[in-house]
Each structure stands twice: as C-alpha cells, then as structure tokens.
Amino acid sequence: MKTRNLMIPALLVAALAAAGCATLGGDSDSSSSATRSSDGGRGGANVSDSDIVSAIKGAFQQDPQLAAASITVNAEQGVVTLSGTVPSALVYNRAISVARSAPGVRPPVNAANLKF
C-alpha cells in the first residue's frame, strides 16, 4: 500500500517533467531553428563576422574617446580581437565593453594586443 501511494505521485511528477521538457526544449516547428544562432547561446539571428566588425566600429565612432583611439577590430567566427592603442585604462575597458555588447559577439573579447 505504501509503495503504491508513493508511486502515483512519482509518476505524475515524471509525466509533468517530461511534458515541460518537451514544451521548453523541443523544436515543434522548423522556423524556430532559423532564429537560433552560433553566438555563444545569447540568442538572436546569425551575424557575419563583417557585420560584427562594422557594428563595433560604428559603436566606437559614437563614443568620442573610442573614436579618437587607434583600435583595429577583427572577428573570426564571432570571436572579436581588438588591437591598437588607447589613451587610458578607462578607454581600454570601455572598448571591451562596447565590443562585447555588439550583436553576434561570442565571448571572450580578446584585447591582449590593445595597449594603453
């Protein structure tokens, strides 16, 4: 009797968990896979490396300190590399932050060749 009383709630929990997993993780239609990306799981549409570089350069131009700095931006499979020279640690950190926030960027942003 006790085993039967424990089995029913366990089966209900298992059934609900399976139903929840199927709803949350399953691809019920093919259009949902088109919106997924290879950008480190951050979601959104796939973004080409050239689009990433353009977005970062555009964002740099919007910031007076970054626009005045000499920063080269490269991207390979969504991984961004910054190189060049910036006037201070504040601008260095700002450049990394702006690059990280661009659509399609996969972490980490490599700034080993960005000097201040």
N, C-alpha and C positions, 0 to 999 in steps of 0.2 A: 504494500500500500504506500509506504513512504517513498519508494523508488518511483512509483507511478506519479505521485504528487510532484516530484522534482523533475521528472521527465517532460511533462507537459509545458511548464514554463521555459525549460531549456530549449525545447523545440520551437516555441513561439519566438524566443529571443533570436535563435538561429535563423528562423524564417524572416523575421523583420530585418535582421542584419543583412541577409542575402538580398532582400528586396531593395534595401537602401543602397547597397554597393552597386547593384545593377543600375539603379537610377543615377547615382552620382558618377560612376566611373565608366559606364557603358556608352558606346557610340551608337545612339539609336538612329542617327541619320548621317549621311556622308558629308553634309555641309559643315558639321562641327569640326571635322578634322582640317578643313581648309583655313579655319581661323587660328589653329594652333601654330606655334612657331618653335623654332630651334634656338630661342634666345634665353636659354637657361631656365625655362619654366615660368617666365614672367608674363606669359600670355601675349596676345596681340598678333598681328599679321607678321609674316616673314618680311624681314627688311634686308636688302642687299648691303654689302659692305660699302659700296659707293654712296648709298643713301645714308648710312650711318655716319660716314666721314662728312658728307655735306651737312647733315643735321648738326653735328658737333661744331663744325667750322662756322655755321650760321649762328649758333648759340654763342660761340666765342665772340663773334662780331657784335653781338648785342650787349656785351659786357665791356665797358671801356678799358678796364685793366687787362682783360684777356685779349682784346683786340690789339692792344699795344705790345703784347708779348710776342715772342717769336716761337710759336708752337707748331710742330708738324704732327698731323693726325693720320694714323694708318689703322685699318681694320682688316682682320682676316678671320672669316667665319664668325663674325660678331664680336671677336675679342679685339679691343682697342689698345693701341700703343701710342703714347704721347711722347714726343721728344722735342728738345729745344731748350730755350732759356726763358725763365720768368723772373720778375724783379724781387719776389719775396715768397716766403713760405705760405702766406695767406693766399697769394695768387696761385701758387702750386696746388694747394688744397682745393681752391675754387675750380681750377681747370679739371681736376679729377672728378669733383662732384658734378660739374656740368656734363662731362663725358659720360659718367655713369647714368645720368638721367635721360640720355638720348634713347629713342625707341630702337629696340633690336640689339642693344649692347649686352653682351654676356660678361659677367664678372670673371675675373677681376680686370680693372683697367690697369694696364702696365704703364707706369710712369717712371721706370728706372732710369730712362735717358732724359728725363725732364729735370733740368738743374735750375737752382736759384742762388 
